[in-house]
């Protein structure tokens, strides 16, 4: 962090007006902060000293490891914090998602093979048509006072939507990082 440049008025050099990054020149005005005058100036000074434009990274506030600019914690510490907050639940038989990841497993053995220590249980959903929403959109495109009585084939549409929804068999899975399941060690590894 470099000492910021202090910008002053030519006729009042003792009164700081703004602060600039010594490296790139980005200017920080104290007037954008809603606080007491001293806090405004201190905040603008710190912003110029620790310039966002010049910064290449941040340091994790937990372990000190270098992390991407804008993150207060590194990936490992973020996952550790999520794991600490998550409720441990019994194995529900799957499917599972790598905890805070994008890998999905249909069995606990697959998670073991992939070296997972924790997985989260998945919520399973199927494609659905919401006929009420579609009808609402259809009515919105009609004249102002239009209602369901002005439409033909409504019962058939609802029956078709219901048949479509009931016919869906391809699931989508979504992990839940608020719950966790410990992946047991393989018996041959113990």
KOLDRENMAR-647916 format. One line per 2 residues: number of its first residue (from 1); their letters; for each residue x negated, y, z negated of N, C-alpha, C. Coordinates in nm, 4 decimals, decimal comma, padded with zeros to 6 digits. Example, Ala and Ser with C-alpha at 12.3 -4.5 7.8 and 13.67 -1.06 7.14 Angstrom:
REM KOLDRENMAR-647916
1> as> -01,3190:-00,5690:-00,7800:-01,2300:-00,4500:-00,7800:-01,3200:-00,3300:-00,7800 ~ -01,2850:-00,2250:-00,7080:-01,3670:-00,1060:-00,7140:-01,2900:00,0030:-00,7870
REM end
This chain:
REM KOLDRENMAR-647916
1> xx> -00,0842:-00,1175:00,0000:00,0000:00,0000:00,0000:-00,0889:00,1240:00,0000 ~ -00,0599:00,2115:00,0933:-00,1387:00,3342:00,1057:-00,0657:00,4499:00,0398
3> xx> -00,1419:00,5431:-00,0114:-00,0855:00,6638:-00,0704:-00,0095:00,7392:00,0385 ~ 00,1173:00,7762:00,0148:00,1953:00,8431:00,1194:00,1502:00,9870:00,1414
5> xx> 00,1817:01,0380:00,2585:00,1583:01,1784:00,2881:00,2755:01,2569:00,2300 ~ 00,2469:01,3687:00,1679:00,3523:01,4512:00,1087:00,3730:01,5712:00,1997
7> xx> 00,4938:01,5862:00,2484:00,5271:01,6967:00,3373:00,5879:01,8099:00,2557 ~ 00,5368:01,9306:00,2780:00,5806:02,0476:00,2021:00,6141:02,1616:00,2987
9> xx> 00,6849:02,2591:00,2482:00,7119:02,3800:00,3269:00,5875:02,4669:00,3245 ~ 00,5613:02,5383:00,4342:00,4414:02,6204:00,4445:00,4405:02,7314:00,3392
11> xx> 00,5596:02,7845:00,3077:00,5650:02,8945:00,2120:00,5796:02,8465:00,0663 ~ 00,5913:02,7133:00,0444:00,6013:02,6585:-00,0919:00,5283:02,5246:-00,0985
13> xx> 00,3943:02,5253:-00,0874:00,3173:02,4004:-00,0806:00,3206:02,3161:-00,2083 ~ 00,3658:02,3729:-00,3197:00,3716:02,2973:-00,4441:00,4992:02,2142:-00,4573
15> xx> 00,5971:02,2334:-00,3674:00,7251:02,1621:-00,3756:00,7326:02,0556:-00,2660 ~ 00,7270:01,9247:-00,3030:00,7380:01,8203:-00,2000:00,8785:01,8171:-00,1398
17> xx> 00,8862:01,8069:-00,0068:01,0146:01,7991:00,0623:01,0446:01,6564:00,1073 ~ 00,9429:01,5926:00,1661:00,9587:01,4560:00,2170:00,8263:01,3830:00,2020
19> xx> 00,8337:01,2499:00,2250:00,7156:01,1655:00,2123:00,7031:01,0837:00,3398 ~ 00,5797:01,0661:00,3875:00,5577:00,9926:00,5117:00,4572:00,8806:00,4892
21> xx> 00,4775:00,7717:00,5622:00,3829:00,6612:00,5585:00,2508:00,7084:00,6178 ~ 00,1412:00,6851:00,5485:00,0099:00,7290:00,5953:-00,0354:00,6527:00,7189
23> xx> 00,0206:00,5346:00,7411:-00,0220:00,4517:00,8537:00,0560:00,4818:00,9817 ~ 00,1925:00,4804:00,9725:00,2725:00,4954:01,0950:00,3463:00,6290:01,1053
25> xx> 00,3516:00,7044:00,9944:00,4152:00,8348:00,9976:00,5656:00,8355:00,9747 ~ 00,6252:00,7200:00,9462:00,7693:00,7163:00,9197:00,7993:00,8058:00,7998
27> xx> 00,8977:00,8951:00,8157:00,9304:00,9937:00,7127:01,0472:00,9444:00,6284 ~ 01,0367:00,9670:00,4975:01,1400:00,9278:00,4020:01,1843:01,0516:00,3247
29> xx> 01,3118:01,0849:00,3364:01,3666:01,2023:00,2701:01,4292:01,1635:00,1369 ~ 01,4012:01,2390:00,0313:01,4643:01,2106:-00,0975:01,6144:01,2411:-00,0960
31> xx> 01,6583:01,3238:-00,0030:01,7992:01,3667:-00,0007:01,8961:01,2559:00,0383 ~ 01,8465:01,1427:00,0890:01,9397:01,0349:00,1269:01,9803:00,9493:00,0080
33> xx> 01,9149:00,9696:-00,1057:01,9439:00,8885:-00,2237:02,0367:00,9649:-00,3180 ~ 02,1412:00,8979:-00,3624:02,2347:00,9600:-00,4572:02,1867:00,9302:-00,5986
35> xx> 02,1042:01,0196:-00,6500:02,0481:01,0030:-00,7839:01,9985:01,1385:-00,8318 ~ 01,9442:01,1395:-00,9525:01,8835:01,2624:-01,0029:01,7633:01,2964:-00,9157
37> xx> 01,7275:01,4235:-00,9124:01,6210:01,4716:-00,8247:01,4891:01,3945:-00,8432 ~ 01,4540:01,3664:-00,9699:01,3280:01,2941:-00,9952:01,3332:01,1537:-00,9354
39> xx> 01,4472:01,0871:-00,9516:01,4640:00,9511:-00,8988:01,4643:00,9538:-00,7464 ~ 01,5292:01,0544:-00,6871:01,5294:01,0680:-00,5410:01,3868:01,0746:-00,4880
41> xx> 01,3049:01,1609:-00,5483:01,1674:01,1791:-00,5008:01,0831:01,0540:-00,5250 ~ 01,0983:00,9932:-00,6385:01,0221:00,8712:-00,6681:01,0587:00,7591:-00,5706
43> xx> 01,1879:00,7457:-00,5389:01,2338:00,6414:-00,4475:01,1813:00,6658:-00,3061 ~ 01,1890:00,7909:-00,2593:01,1383:00,8239:-00,1256:00,9868:00,8023:-00,1185
45> xx> 00,9169:00,8379:-00,2251:00,7716:00,8187:-00,2301:00,7371:00,6699:-00,2210 ~ 00,8075:00,5872:-00,2981:00,7826:00,4423:-00,2947:00,8142:00,3843:-00,1575
47> xx> 00,9197:00,4341:-00,0930:00,9560:00,3852:00,0409:00,8456:00,4170:00,1414 ~ 00,7846:00,5340:00,1303:00,6748:00,5699:00,2202:00,5484:00,4905:00,1877
49> xx> 00,5276:00,4648:00,0605:00,4097:00,3898:00,0159:00,4167:00,2438:00,0604 ~ 00,5346:00,1843:00,0503:00,5560:00,0427:00,0856:00,6403:00,0384:00,2130
51> xx> 00,5903:00,0955:00,3178:00,6651:00,1191:00,4417:00,7145:-00,0104:00,5068 ~ 00,8439:-00,0162:00,5302:00,9067:-00,1330:00,5927:00,8518:-00,1561:00,7338
53> xx> 00,8293:-00,0509:00,8086:00,7821:-00,0644:00,9464:00,6410:-00,1228:00,9540 ~ 00,5591:-00,0945:00,8552:00,4206:-00,1438:00,8561:00,4052:-00,2791:00,7873
55> xx> 00,5017:-00,3128:00,7076:00,4947:-00,4359:00,6283:00,4967:-00,5585:00,7205 ~ 00,4111:-00,6544:00,6942:00,4085:-00,7776:00,7738:00,4763:-00,8928:00,7017
57> xx> 00,4888:-00,8816:00,5686:00,5488:-00,9883:00,4891:00,5844:-00,9344:00,3514 ~ 00,6549:-01,0130:00,2755:00,6806:-00,9862:00,1344:00,6180:-01,0993:00,0558
59> xx> 00,6158:-01,0854:-00,0744:00,5694:-01,1926:-00,1609:00,6868:-01,2402:-00,2454 ~ 00,6963:-01,3702:-00,2616:00,8047:-01,4303:-00,3393:00,8009:-01,3772:-00,4817
61> xx> 00,9153:-01,3301:-00,5306:00,9208:-01,2766:-00,6667:00,9122:-01,3861:-00,7723 ~ 00,9264:-01,5119:-00,7324:00,9181:-01,6220:-00,8274:00,7772:-01,6801:-00,8345
63> xx> 00,7216:-01,7170:-00,7185:00,5907:-01,7850:-00,7188:00,4770:-01,7010:-00,6615 ~ 00,5096:-01,5895:-00,5967:00,4064:-01,5025:-00,5403:00,3607:-01,5402:-00,4011
65> xx> 00,4089:-01,6528:-00,3484:00,3682:-01,6987:-00,2160:00,4191:-01,6013:-00,1082 ~ 00,3419:-01,5863:-00,0026:00,3812:-01,4999:00,1087:00,5101:-01,5528:00,1717
67> xx> 00,6029:-01,4622:00,1989:00,7304:-01,5000:00,2594:00,7672:-01,3987:00,3666 ~ 00,8627:-01,4306:00,4477:00,9033:-01,3424:00,5565:00,9488:-01,2070:00,5037
69> xx> 00,9217:-01,1055:00,5821:00,9621:-00,9694:00,5476:01,1126:-00,9653:00,5251 ~ 01,1550:-00,9062:00,4149:01,2971:-00,8949:00,3847:01,3480:-00,9988:00,2871
71> xx> 01,2706:-01,1041:00,2623:01,3126:-01,2082:00,1680:01,2476:-01,1834:00,0327 ~ 01,3264:-01,1954:-00,0735:01,2726:-01,1792:-00,2080:01,2107:-01,3088:-00,2594
73> xx> 01,2534:-01,4222:-00,2007:01,2010:-01,5519:-00,2435:01,1604:-01,6330:-00,1211 ~ 01,0598:-01,7176:-00,1389:01,0170:-01,8066:-00,0308:01,1203:-01,9191:-00,0149
75> xx> 01,1122:-01,9922:00,0928:01,2063:-02,1002:00,1207:01,2109:-02,2049:00,0104 ~ 01,0946:-02,2445:-00,0415:01,0909:-02,3456:-00,1479:01,1618:-02,2966:-00,2731
77> xx> 01,1379:-02,1719:-00,3122:01,2021:-02,1180:-00,4336:01,3518:-02,0965:-00,4129 ~ 01,3931:-02,0609:-00,2895:01,5367:-02,0468:-00,2624:01,6062:-02,1820:-00,2763
79> xx> 01,5447:-02,2883:-00,2215:01,6043:-02,4218:-00,2315:01,6053:-02,4683:-00,3767 ~ 01,4968:-02,4423:-00,4505:01,4913:-02,4792:-00,5924:01,6042:-02,4107:-00,6690
81> xx> 01,6266:-02,2828:-00,6416:01,7342:-02,2094:-00,7090:01,8714:-02,2664:-00,6722 ~ 01,8915:-02,2973:-00,5433:02,0185:-02,3584:-00,5016:02,0398:-02,4930:-00,5703
83> xx> 01,9324:-02,5735:-00,5769:01,9425:-02,7045:-00,6425:01,9773:-02,6898:-00,7908 ~ 01,9170:-02,5923:-00,8576:01,9460:-02,5707:-00,9994:02,0915:-02,5330:-01,0214
85> xx> 02,1476:-02,4556:-00,9304:02,2858:-02,4085:-00,9447:02,3886:-02,5137:-00,9017 ~ 02,3482:-02,6063:-00,8141:02,4426:-02,7049:-00,7611:02,4826:-02,8060:-00,8689
87> xx> 02,6070:-02,8472:-00,8626:02,6581:-02,9479:-00,9558:02,6231:-03,0866:-00,9031 ~ 02,5631:-03,1688:-00,9886:02,5328:-03,3057:-00,9471:02,6607:-03,3883:-00,9542
89> xx> 02,6921:-03,4563:-00,8445:02,8145:-03,5352:-00,8351:02,7778:-03,6785:-00,7990 ~ 02,8675:-03,7737:-00,8284:02,8391:-03,9128:-00,7923:02,8452:-03,9325:-00,6408
91> xx> 02,7768:-04,0337:-00,5941:02,7765:-04,0685:-00,4521:02,9180:-04,1044:-00,4087 ~ 02,9657:-04,0374:-00,3055:03,1023:-04,0615:-00,2572:03,1051:-04,1529:-00,1343
93> xx> 02,9893:-04,2071:-00,0969:02,9850:-04,2984:00,0162:02,9545:-04,2330:00,1501 ~ 02,9366:-04,1018:00,1510:02,8976:-04,0322:00,2733:03,0152:-03,9803:00,3522
95> xx> 02,9885:-03,9094:00,4557:02,8589:-03,8696:00,5105:02,7891:-03,7668:00,4212 ~ 02,6584:-03,7469:00,4503:02,5747:-03,6593:00,3700:02,5026:-03,5609:00,4608
97> xx> 02,4567:-03,4522:00,3993:02,3751:-03,3528:00,4689:02,2500:-03,3312:00,3847 ~ 02,1351:-03,3203:00,4495:02,0124:-03,2875:00,3750:02,0428:-03,1594:00,2987
99> xx> 02,0082:-03,1553:00,1699:02,0409:-03,0385:00,0900:01,9803:-02,9142:00,1537 ~ 02,0648:-02,8169:00,1819:02,0302:-02,6913:00,2473:01,9583:-02,7142:00,3799
101> xx> 02,0047:-02,8140:00,4539:01,9444:-02,8430:00,5831:02,0486:-02,8683:00,6894 ~ 02,0016:-02,9108:00,8055:02,0898:-02,9372:00,9194:02,0871:-03,0833:00,9618
103> xx> 02,0286:-03,1696:00,8804:02,0237:-03,3115:00,9141:02,1394:-03,3821:00,8442 ~ 02,2132:-03,4627:00,9207:02,3299:-03,5325:00,8671:02,3055:-03,6829:00,8690
105> xx> 02,3584:-03,7515:00,7687:02,3386:-03,8949:00,7546:02,4724:-03,9618:00,7266 ~ 02,4928:-04,0748:00,7898:02,6160:-04,1504:00,7665:02,6011:-04,2463:00,6484
107> xx> 02,4756:-04,2746:00,6092:02,4537:-04,3645:00,4956:02,3391:-04,3107:00,4107 ~ 02,3366:-04,3524:00,2855:02,2305:-04,3121:00,1946:02,0961:-04,3681:00,2415
109> xx> 02,0991:-04,4855:00,3059:01,9750:-04,5462:00,3566:01,9092:-04,4556:00,4622 ~ 01,9899:-04,3925:00,5465:01,9345:-04,3004:00,6468:01,8649:-04,1832:00,5781
111> xx> 01,9249:-04,1303:00,4719:01,8636:-04,0209:00,3966:01,7343:-04,0676:00,3300 ~ 01,7334:-04,1902:00,2791:01,6118:-04,2454:00,2195:01,5025:-04,2576:00,3251
113> xx> 01,5380:-04,3106:00,4438:01,4405:-04,3266:00,5525:01,3794:-04,1935:00,5942 ~ 01,4577:-04,0867:00,5806:01,4122:-03,9534:00,6214:01,3370:-03,8821:00,5089
115> xx> 01,3250:-03,9478:00,3932:01,2479:-03,8912:00,2825:01,3201:-03,7864:00,1999 ~ 01,4510:-03,7859:00,2040:01,5286:-03,6870:00,1263:01,5251:-03,7202:-00,0217
117> xx> 01,5146:-03,6168:-00,1024:01,5277:-03,6335:-00,2469:01,6709:-03,6014:-00,2896 ~ 01,7305:-03,5027:-00,2228:01,8678:-03,4614:-00,2521:01,9453:-03,4465:-00,1225
119> xx> 02,0725:-03,4805:-00,1276:02,1651:-03,4549:-00,0175:02,2886:-03,3870:-00,0765 ~ 02,3660:-03,3277:00,0101:02,4934:-03,2735:-00,0369:02,6046:-03,3522:00,0312
121> xx> 02,7150:-03,3732:-00,0402:02,8278:-03,4422:00,0225:02,8881:-03,3522:00,1298 ~ 02,9447:-03,4145:00,2289:03,0016:-03,3385:00,3403:03,1532:-03,3282:00,3299
123> xx> 03,2027:-03,2188:00,3792:03,3450:-03,2018:00,4028:03,3670:-03,2448:00,5471 ~ 03,4652:-03,3290:00,5691:03,4940:-03,3784:00,7036:03,6176:-03,3071:00,7563
125> xx> 03,6074:-03,2548:00,8775:03,7221:-03,1895:00,9408:03,7389:-03,2438:01,0822 ~ 03,8577:-03,2224:01,1356:03,8888:-03,2638:01,2723:03,9454:-03,1429:01,3458
127> xx> 03,9305:-03,1414:01,4754:03,9849:-03,0319:01,5565:04,1346:-03,0203:01,5309 ~ 04,1820:-02,8994:01,5168:04,3228:-02,8752:01,4892:04,3711:-02,7554:01,5691
129> xx> 04,4944:-02,7620:01,6124:04,5625:-02,6484:01,6734:04,6590:-02,5948:01,5686 ~ 04,6557:-02,4641:01,5473:04,7496:-02,4006:01,4556:04,8639:-02,3414:01,5394
131> xx> 04,9761:-02,4130:01,5501:05,0839:-02,3654:01,6373:05,1438:-02,2327:01,5916 ~ 05,1457:-02,2075:01,4609:05,1996:-02,0799:01,4123:05,1157:-01,9624:01,4618
133> xx> 04,9841:-01,9784:01,4590:04,8949:-01,8728:01,5065:04,9132:-01,8487:01,6566 ~ 04,9282:-01,9560:01,7316:04,9484:-01,9427:01,8768:05,0808:-01,8720:01,9051
135> xx> 05,1842:-01,9070:01,8320:05,3139:-01,8420:01,8506:05,3071:-01,6938:01,8141 ~ 05,2352:-01,6646:01,7069:05,2190:-01,5253:01,6657:05,1512:-01,4447:01,7758
137> xx> 05,0473:-01,5018:01,8370:04,9785:-01,4341:01,9479:05,0700:-01,4180:02,0682 ~ 05,1496:-01,5207:02,0974:05,2416:-01,5128:02,2110:05,3438:-01,4017:02,1891
139> xx> 05,3967:-01,3919:02,0693:05,4948:-01,2875:02,0390:05,4319:-01,1481:02,0410 ~ 05,3061:-01,1380:02,0033:05,2376:-01,0083:02,0039:05,2247:-00,9535:02,1455
141> xx> 05,2226:-01,0419:02,2452:05,2111:-00,9988:02,3852:05,3467:-00,9674:02,4482 ~ 05,4535:-00,9845:02,3720:05,5881:-00,9595:02,4255:05,6365:-00,8207:02,3816
143> xx> 05,7628:-00,7926:02,4064:05,8212:-00,6641:02,3672:05,8258:-00,6540:02,2149 ~ 05,8397:-00,5330:02,1633:05,8221:-00,5052:02,0211:05,9105:-00,5862:01,9274
145> xx> 06,0338:-00,6077:01,9602:06,1284:-00,6759:01,8711:06,1363:-00,8271:01,8970 ~ 06,0471:-00,8809:01,9788:06,0534:-01,0226:02,0155:06,0340:-01,1110:01,8919
147> xx> 06,1079:-01,2235:01,8911:06,0889:-01,3235:01,7860:06,0997:-01,4624:01,8480 ~ 06,0918:-01,5658:01,7652:06,0890:-01,7040:01,8139:06,2127:-01,7386:01,8970
149> xx> 06,3242:-01,6752:01,8686:06,4476:-01,7032:01,9431:06,4373:-01,6585:02,0901 ~ 06,3414:-01,5733:02,1203:06,3231:-01,5257:02,2576:06,2332:-01,6179:02,3396
151> xx> 06,1819:-01,7230:02,2798:06,0921:-01,8151:02,3485:06,1632:-01,9469:02,3779 ~ 06,1266:-02,0085:02,4888:06,1810:-02,1394:02,5264:06,0736:-02,2455:02,5027
153> xx> 06,1157:-02,3659:02,4711:06,0232:-02,4784:02,4561:05,9460:-02,4777:02,3253 ~ 05,9941:-02,4038:02,2252:05,9230:-02,3927:02,0982:05,9137:-02,5283:02,0287
155> xx> 06,0251:-02,6008:02,0201:06,0240:-02,7312:01,9530:05,9282:-02,8269:02,0229 ~ 05,9316:-02,8269:02,1549:05,8421:-02,9151:02,2313:05,6953:-02,8767:02,2081
157> xx> 05,6687:-02,7445:02,2006:05,5316:-02,6991:02,1758:05,4826:-02,7465:02,0385 ~ 05,5665:-02,7289:01,9353:05,5289:-02,7734:01,8007:05,5075:-02,9246:01,7972
159> xx> 05,5906:-03,0001:01,8678:05,5753:-03,1459:01,8726:05,4445:-03,1828:01,9426 ~ 05,4121:-03,1108:02,0512:05,2875:-03,1375:02,1241:05,1659:-03,1034:02,0383
161> xx> 05,1723:-02,9918:01,9660:05,0607:-02,9530:01,8784:05,0426:-03,0568:01,7680 ~ 05,1523:-03,1038:01,7112:05,1460:-03,2049:01,6058:05,0847:-03,3341:01,6610
163> xx> 05,1269:-03,3755:01,7801:05,0723:-03,4970:01,8422:04,9231:-03,4806:01,8700 ~ 04,8823:-03,3634:01,9190:04,7410:-03,3363:01,9447:04,6610:-03,3473:01,8147
165> xx> 04,7083:-03,2808:01,7086:04,6369:-03,2822:01,5802:04,6232:-03,4235:01,5241 ~ 04,7293:-03,5027:01,5334:04,7262:-03,6394:01,4815:04,6369:-03,7314:01,5633
167> xx> 04,6149:-03,6989:01,6915:04,5352:-03,7842:01,7796:04,3840:-03,7637:01,7638 ~ 04,3429:-03,6586:01,6951:04,2001:-03,6278:01,6870:04,1266:-03,7266:01,5970
169> xx> 04,0182:-03,7846:01,6501:03,9397:-03,8836:01,5754:03,7917:-03,8476:01,5670 ~ 03,7490:-03,7427:01,6366:03,6077:-03,7039:01,6323:03,5875:-03,6052:01,5183
171> xx> 03,5134:-03,6470:01,4146:03,4967:-03,5600:01,2987:03,3837:-03,4584:01,3165 ~ 03,3926:-03,3519:01,2409:03,2826:-03,2567:01,2216:03,2509:-03,2580:01,0731
173> xx> 03,1231:-03,2474:01,0407:03,0802:-03,2538:00,9019:03,0143:-03,1222:00,8626 ~ 03,0404:-03,0803:00,7395:02,9803:-02,9587:00,6868:02,9270:-02,9876:00,5475
175> xx> 02,7968:-02,9614:00,5266:02,7356:-02,9811:00,3958:02,7866:-02,8790:00,2962 ~ 02,7755:-02,9122:00,1679:02,8253:-02,8268:00,0606:02,7139:-02,8087:-00,0410
177> xx> 02,6414:-02,6964:-00,0352:02,5275:-02,6740:-00,1240:02,5667:-02,6412:-00,2676 ~ 02,6942:-02,6440:-00,2981:02,7359:-02,6243:-00,4370:02,7398:-02,7575:-00,5106
179> xx> 02,7251:-02,8673:-00,4340:02,7227:-03,0015:-00,4936:02,6002:-03,0750:-00,4401 ~ 02,5455:-03,1630:-00,5218:02,4261:-03,2372:-00,4816:02,4372:-03,3813:-00,5296
181> xx> 02,3725:-03,4691:-00,4535:02,3637:-03,6111:-00,4882:02,2166:-03,6497:-00,4777 ~ 02,1620:-03,7079:-00,5849:02,0222:-03,7538:-00,5800:02,0149:-03,8777:-00,4925
183> xx> 01,9198:-03,8784:-00,4028:01,8967:-03,9947:-00,3179:01,8145:-04,0939:-00,3993 ~ 01,8684:-04,2129:-00,4230:01,7936:-04,3094:-00,5055:01,6677:-04,3585:-00,4327
185> xx> 01,5659:-04,3888:-00,5126:01,4434:-04,4442:-00,4547:01,4740:-04,5846:-00,4055 ~ 01,4079:-04,6234:-00,2983:01,4254:-04,7593:-00,2473:01,3675:-04,8572:-00,3485
187> xx> 01,4305:-04,9724:-00,3600:01,3832:-05,0719:-00,4555:01,2410:-05,1170:-00,4245 ~ 01,2046:-05,1243:-00,2952:01,0701:-05,1663:-00,2582:00,9672:-05,0555:-00,2839
189> xx> 01,0134:-04,9272:-00,3049:00,9227:-04,8160:-00,3362:00,9014:-04,8039:-00,4871 ~ 00,9912:-04,8613:-00,5658:00,9848:-04,8434:-00,7121:00,8791:-04,9298:-00,7752
REM end
